[in-house]
Every structure is written in structure tokens, then in C-alpha cells.
Amino acid sequence: MAANEAPSLAAPRTTTGPGPGFGVVVVMRRLYENGGVRSTLRLVQQWSRAGVDVHLVALEHTRGVNAAPIPPDVLPEHPARPGTRRRYVLASGLWHVVRRALRADVVVAGQHHGAGLLVARVAASLTRRPFVTVVRSAPDLAIQRWVPPRLRAVTRAVHRSADRVVCITPGLVSAVHELGVRPERVAVALNGVEVERIAAAGSAPPPALPSGPGALVLGVGRLEGQKGFDVLVRAHAQVVAGGQPHRLLILGEGPDRAALEALAAELGVSGSVHLPGFADDPLPTMAAADLYCLPSRYEGFGQSLAEAMILGTPTVAADCVSGPRLLLADGAHGDLVPVDDVDALAAAIAAHLRDPDRLRAAAARGRVWAVEHLSIERAATDLLAVLADVGASRRRRGGRGA
């Protein structure tokens, strides 16, 4: 599906829940801080609370500021000790996942590329358990960016071999088909967020905000090329040069920090571009912002955009594959601009600074929609129904281990 097509919420999903004792093994390479990992952790939490026998296996340890916060009721299993050499990490991880899979009904790869995907595939094959992958962003773009050339064909083949490939938005379905996955093996389970927690956190007082004239425009995410913050800095500079001063705050850390700082200096906006680093909880700042911008080059869902919607913050997003168009309802809940289009993003920011009422009204509509459709409880139920259907189909074909 092209980025400018409007995906439907109609999804090829089941409504049948699992029976008692249903077992799930979720395999991740590591639990580093990003939206996909946070979503997986919350799904595991919901399943555990619902009585599912769920085990989350993380092959590698992640510590410090890069580690995702672990929610209550979730106990990740790390088969290898910190500092173990990679070959032994994979071997011990595979052995551990195989043992867990023997008692489970389905093996799930929580990330659609990397060691976790490959280990989950091998373990499912060895134990003859159904294998499910969860696709959280445009898979071929992610494979090209993150997977070594020697493993790209294998990674695509793993997805084609899965009993089910689950997309977190309808807009990812066509990209999965392009990998060669048969249509009947593709399902959609719309991603979700913690609506109540987000709303409560947004009501807390924000930390000290950058001083300076004008409105506060916010971006949140890892400082890397995918997130498109270079486009946002250029758009900010263009709006300032046009006579509309405002502050740009980008919360996050990553390899592009130096390049973004240099770009701000080159454009003469170092004084109004603020890069304070990673924020443990950006939600109070997001609630206080006058405008939230998501300039990403691709996003499977756009978790931070969903958070801004729940908080009622006006939004502008790049019309990238695939979440923003769905979340913003073709522009009814916020403005969509073409990917990598500095002029269009600058025009959208400038228009909001001149007349904020239009996007504020759109944000109010978006908040109602997001609260109704984006709960993590609904997401956990939908995805678990897909897993239960896969497990039941395998049993109908010849028993649990068939």
C-alpha cells in the first residue's frame, strides 16, 4: 500500500480466544528502548494477567539508558550472562527457547529481523510448533537498513515460512506480500498503547521547558536517519526565517546528534533548537507542547504520534509507511505532509503558528478516536486471538506438535 493510500481498520483477524493453559514463547534479540519493544512488553504483561503461560526470552542483555523499562508482571528470561560471546549467546538462547517451546502452543518472533527472528524460527522448526512473526515497520526497508547482506535472503525466507505474519497496521500488509508471504498467512492486529497511563502522565507538570519566544514545537524519538529530524530542523529554520519565531525541542538520543547540532548551527538556529537528550517520560512535555511533529521517513505505527493524540496535542506528521495516515484519519485528526518535504512541513508549522484553532479542533477529534481504538487491552486480545487461531489450526492438522 502506498503511503498516501488510506488503510482500512478492517483486518483479517480472528475473534476466538485461547483455551486454558495456552502457552506462548516470545523471542527478542534484546530489550532496548523503542516503541516496538515497549509494545511487546505491554502485550506480554496483558497476556500474563489474562492467565496465558507466556515466556519472554531476550537473547542479549541491555543495560543503562538504552534499556527499556520492564513493566510489572513481566520477567524477561536471559539465557546467557552479560558479556557472553555472541556465538554462545545464540547457542544458549536456542537451547533455552527450544525447551520453552516444547511446552508452548506457539513461538513468536517479537522483532521482524535479527537474531531473535532466526532463533525463534529454528526453535519452532525443531519442536514442530507454529511460528508467528510480528511486523512493526516496512519490512524490506528495515531489512535493507539493519540486516547484513548475507542474511537478507534468509530473513525474507523466514517470513515466507511463518504460519502467520501479523502486521500492526493494515498499511503494512502490501509490504509483507512483497516479501512473498501468501495472503492467507497475513493477519492484522492493530497496535495499542496504554491509554489511561498516558492520559495520567500527561497531566503531570512538565520539567523545565526551553526559554525563548514563540510556541513550543516538539519531536520525540531516536536521533537517527529514519526519524527525519534533519527535515524538522530545516523546516524550523525556514519558519523562523519567515518571521515566526518559536522553539524546537527534540527529545531523544542517537548517532545523529552531532550532525543535527551542526545542521542547526549551519542554519543559524542553534539558539532555538534544543536537544537535551533522552527523556525517561516525555509525556508531560508532550502535553505542554503547542505542536507535535513526526517527520519520520518510515514508521510501522507511530507510537509517539498515538501518545500525542491521546494527550490532545495538535500534530503534524510525514505521510510515511504506514501508521500516520491511519492514526490521523487522512488528515482529519492532524496534518499530513509528504516525506522528506521541508517546504511542506515548514508550511504546516507556520500555518499552525498563525492559526492554531484548526489543528486544535482536529486534535480533539483525534483524542476521542484514539481513546476508543488504541487501547493496549484491545491490542493484546486481538493478537492473542490470532495466535490461538494459529495454534488451533496446527492441532486440527494433526496434534499439538504436528
C-alpha positions in Angstrom: 0.0 0.0 0.0 1.3 3.4 -0.9 1.9 5.9 1.8 -0.8 8.2 0.6 -3.5 5.4 0.5 -6.0 5.4 3.3 -5.8 2.0 5.0 -8.9 0.5 6.5 -9.3 -0.7 10.0 -11.0 -3.8 8.6 -8.5 -6.5 9.4 -8.2 -10.3 8.6 -8.2 -11.2 12.3 -10.0 -13.8 14.3 -12.2 -13.4 17.3 -11.6 -16.8 19.0 -9.6 -16.7 22.2 -7.3 -19.4 23.5 -8.4 -22.2 25.8 -7.0 -22.7 29.3 -3.2 -23.4 29.5 -2.4 -21.7 26.2 1.4 -21.2 26.0 3.3 -18.6 24.1 7.1 -18.1 23.8 8.1 -14.6 22.6 11.7 -14.2 21.4 13.6 -10.9 21.2 17.2 -10.2 20.5 17.3 -7.6 23.3 15.0 -5.2 25.2 16.3 -1.8 24.1 14.2 1.3 24.4 12.0 1.8 21.4 8.3 1.8 20.6 8.2 -1.8 19.3 9.9 -3.2 22.4 7.7 -1.2 24.7 4.6 -2.5 22.9 5.8 -6.1 23.1 6.5 -5.8 26.8 3.0 -4.4 27.4 1.4 -7.2 25.3 3.3 -9.8 27.4 2.1 -8.1 30.6 -1.5 -8.2 29.4 -1.3 -11.9 28.4 0.3 -12.8 31.7 -2.6 -11.0 33.6 -5.1 -12.9 31.4 -3.6 -16.3 32.5 -1.6 -17.1 29.4 1.5 -19.1 30.1 3.8 -16.6 28.4 7.6 -16.6 28.4 9.6 -13.6 27.1 13.2 -14.6 26.1 15.8 -11.9 25.4 19.0 -13.3 23.9 21.2 -10.3 24.9 21.3 -8.1 27.9 20.6 -4.4 27.6 21.6 -2.0 30.4 21.7 1.7 31.1 19.8 4.4 29.3 19.2 2.1 26.3 17.3 -0.5 28.3 13.5 -0.5 28.0 11.7 -0.2 31.4 10.3 -3.5 32.4 6.6 -3.4 33.5 5.2 -5.2 36.5 4.2 -8.9 35.9 6.9 -9.3 33.2 10.0 -11.3 33.9 12.3 -11.5 30.9 14.5 -14.6 30.6 18.1 -14.1 29.6 19.7 -17.5 28.8 23.3 -16.1 28.6 25.1 -14.0 31.2 26.2 -10.4 30.4 29.4 -10.3 28.4 29.0 -13.8 26.9 30.5 -14.1 23.4 27.9 -13.9 20.6 28.2 -17.5 19.4 27.5 -18.8 22.8 24.7 -16.3 23.3 23.0 -17.7 20.2 23.6 -21.3 21.2 22.4 -20.9 24.8 19.4 -18.9 23.5 18.4 -21.5 21.0 18.6 -24.3 23.7 16.5 -22.2 26.1 13.9 -21.3 23.5 13.6 -25.0 22.4 12.9 -26.1 26.0 10.3 -23.4 26.4 8.7 -24.2 23.0 8.3 -27.9 23.9 5.7 -26.7 26.5 4.1 -24.0 24.4 1.5 -23.8 21.7 3.2 -21.1 19.5 6.6 -19.4 19.1 6.5 -15.7 18.3 9.4 -13.6 16.9 8.8 -10.2 18.5 11.1 -8.4 16.1 11.0 -8.9 12.3 14.7 -9.0 11.8 17.8 -10.0 13.7 19.0 -12.9 15.9 15.7 -13.2 17.7 13.8 -13.9 14.5 16.2 -16.5 13.4 16.4 -18.3 16.8 12.6 -18.3 17.0 12.3 -19.9 13.5 14.9 -22.6 14.3 13.3 -23.4 17.7 9.8 -23.6 16.2 11.1 -26.0 13.5 12.9 -28.2 15.9 9.9 -28.5 18.2 7.3 -28.5 15.4 5.5 -25.6 16.9 3.6 -22.9 14.9 5.8 -19.9 14.2 4.5 -16.3 14.0 6.3 -13.1 13.2 5.1 -9.6 14.1 5.9 -6.9 11.6 6.2 -3.4 13.1 7.5 -1.4 10.2 8.0 -1.7 6.5 10.0 -5.0 6.5 12.1 -4.5 3.3 13.2 -1.1 4.4 14.2 -2.5 7.8 16.0 -5.4 6.3 18.0 -3.2 4.0 18.9 -0.9 6.9 19.6 -3.3 9.7 20.4 -6.8 8.2 23.8 -7.7 6.8 23.6 -8.6 3.1 24.5 -12.2 3.7 21.4 -12.6 5.9 18.8 -10.6 3.9 17.6 -13.5 1.7 17.4 -15.8 4.8 15.4 -13.1 6.7 12.9 -12.8 3.9 12.6 -16.6 3.6 11.9 -16.8 7.4 8.9 -14.6 7.0 7.6 -16.6 4.0 7.9 -19.8 6.1 5.9 -18.4 9.0 2.5 -19.9 9.8 1.3 -16.3 10.3 2.8 -12.9 9.7 1.0 -10.3 11.9 1.1 -6.6 10.8 0.4 -4.0 13.4 -1.3 -1.7 10.9 -3.2 -2.5 7.7 -0.8 -0.3 5.8 2.0 -2.9 6.2 0.1 -5.8 4.5 1.2 -5.0 1.0 4.8 -4.7 2.1 4.6 -8.2 3.6 3.0 -9.5 0.4 6.0 -8.1 -1.5 8.3 -10.4 0.6 6.4 -13.3 -0.9 4.2 -14.2 2.0 1.0 -15.8 0.9 -2.1 -13.6 1.6 -3.9 -16.3 3.7 -0.9 -16.2 6.1 -1.1 -12.5 6.8 -3.2 -11.1 9.6 -3.6 -7.6 11.1 -3.7 -6.8 14.8 -3.7 -3.1 15.3 -1.1 -1.9 17.8 -2.2 -0.3 21.0 -0.9 1.9 23.8 -1.6 2.4 27.5 -4.4 5.0 27.2 -5.0 5.5 30.9 -1.3 5.7 31.8 -0.6 8.2 29.0 -3.5 10.4 30.0 -2.5 10.4 33.6 1.2 11.1 32.9 0.2 14.0 30.6 -1.5 15.7 33.5 1.8 15.9 35.5 3.7 19.2 35.4 6.4 19.1 32.8 10.1 19.6 33.5 11.6 23.0 32.8 10.9 23.9 29.1 13.3 25.8 26.9 13.0 29.5 27.2 12.6 31.8 24.2 9.9 33.5 22.1 7.0 31.8 20.5 5.3 28.4 20.6 6.9 25.1 21.6 7.2 22.5 18.7 8.2 19.0 19.9 9.7 15.9 18.3 10.4 12.7 20.2 12.5 9.7 19.0 15.9 8.3 18.5 18.3 10.6 16.7 18.8 8.6 13.6 18.0 8.9 9.9 14.7 7.0 10.0 13.2 9.7 12.3 13.8 12.6 9.8 14.8 15.1 12.5 17.1 16.8 9.9 13.9 17.7 7.9 12.3 19.1 11.1 15.4 21.3 11.9 15.4 22.6 8.3 11.6 23.3 8.4 12.1 25.1 11.8 14.8 27.3 10.3 12.6 28.1 7.3 9.7 29.2 9.5 12.0 31.3 11.8 13.5 33.0 8.7 9.9 33.7 7.6 9.3 35.8 10.7 7.6 33.3 13.0 10.0 32.7 16.0 9.3 29.5 18.0 11.2 26.9 20.0 12.0 23.4 18.7 12.6 20.7 21.3 13.7 17.2 20.2 13.8 14.6 23.0 15.9 11.6 22.3 19.5 10.3 21.8 21.3 8.6 19.0 24.1 8.6 16.4 22.8 11.7 14.5 23.2 14.1 17.5 26.4 15.8 16.2 25.0 16.1 12.7 21.8 17.7 13.9 23.7 20.1 16.1 25.9 21.0 13.2 22.9 21.5 10.9 21.3 23.8 13.5 24.5 25.9 13.6 24.8 26.0 9.9 21.2 27.3 9.5 21.7 29.8 12.3 19.1 28.3 14.7 21.3 26.8 17.4 19.6 29.2 19.9 16.1 27.9 19.2 16.8 24.2 18.6 17.1 22.2 21.9 18.5 18.6 22.1 18.6 17.8 25.8 18.8 14.0 25.2 16.7 11.0 26.2 13.7 11.7 28.5 12.5 9.0 30.8 9.0 10.3 30.5 8.3 12.7 27.6 4.5 12.7 28.1 4.2 15.8 30.4 6.3 17.8 27.9 4.2 16.4 25.0 1.0 17.5 26.8 2.5 21.0 27.3 3.7 21.4 23.7 1.9 23.6 21.2 2.6 21.2 18.3 3.9 17.7 18.0 5.8 16.8 14.7 6.6 13.3 13.5 8.9 13.8 10.4 9.8 10.1 10.0 10.8 8.6 6.8 9.0 5.3 7.7 7.1 4.1 10.8 5.1 0.9 11.3 2.7 2.6 13.7 4.0 5.8 15.2 3.7 5.2 18.9 4.7 8.8 19.9 2.1 10.1 17.5 -0.6 8.0 19.2 0.6 9.3 22.6 0.3 12.9 21.4 -3.2 12.2 20.1 -4.3 10.8 23.4 -3.0 13.9 25.1 -4.9 16.1 22.7 -1.7 17.8 21.4 -2.1 19.2 17.8 0.0 17.1 15.4 1.8 17.2 12.0 3.2 14.0 10.6 5.0 12.8 7.5 2.8 10.6 5.4 5.2 7.7 5.6 4.5 4.0 5.5 2.3 3.3 7.3 0.9 4.4 10.6 0.5 8.2 10.4 -2.2 8.1 7.7 -4.3 5.6 9.7 -3.9 7.4 13.0 -4.6 10.9 11.6 -7.5 9.6 9.5 -6.4 11.0 6.2 -5.8 14.4 7.9 -9.0 14.6 9.9 -7.0 14.3 13.2 -3.9 16.2 12.2 -1.9 17.4 9.2 -0.1 15.0 6.9 2.8 16.2 4.7 4.9 14.4 2.1 8.0 12.5 3.4 11.3 14.5 3.2 9.5 17.7 2.1 11.0 20.5 4.1 8.8 23.2 2.4 5.5 21.3 3.2 6.5 20.7 6.8 7.5 24.3 7.2 4.2 25.4 5.7 2.2 23.2 8.1 4.1 24.5 11.1 3.8 28.1 10.0 0.0 27.7 9.4 -0.5 26.3 12.9 1.5 29.1 14.5 -0.6 31.7 12.6 -4.0 30.0 13.4 -3.8 27.1 16.0 -7.6 26.6 16.2 -7.9 24.3 13.2 -5.4 21.7 14.4 -6.6 22.0 18.0 -10.1 21.0 16.8 -8.6 18.2 14.8 -6.7 17.0 17.9 -9.9 17.0 19.9 -11.4 14.6 17.3 -8.3 12.5 17.2 -8.2 12.1 21.0 -11.8 10.7 21.1 -10.9 8.2 18.3 -7.5 7.2 19.9 -9.1 6.5 23.3 -11.7 4.3 21.6 -9.5 2.4 19.3 -5.9 2.3 20.6 -6.0 0.6 24.0 -3.3 -2.0 24.8 -6.0 -4.3 26.2 -7.7 -4.4 22.8 -4.4 -4.9 21.0 -3.5 -7.8 23.3 -6.8 -9.5 22.8 -6.7 -9.2 19.1 -3.1 -10.5 18.7 -3.8 -13.4 21.2 -6.8 -14.4 19.1 -4.5 -14.7 16.0 -2.1 -16.8 18.0 -4.9 -19.0 19.3 -6.2 -19.5 15.8 -2.7 -20.5 14.5 -2.4 -23.0 17.4 -5.8 -24.4 16.8 -5.2 -24.8 13.0 -2.0 -26.7 13.7 -3.7 -29.0 16.2 -6.5 -29.7 13.7 -3.9 -30.8 11.2 -2.5 -33.4 13.5 -2.0 -32.6 17.1 0.0 -30.0 19.1 3.3 -31.0 17.7 2.2 -31.8 14.2 
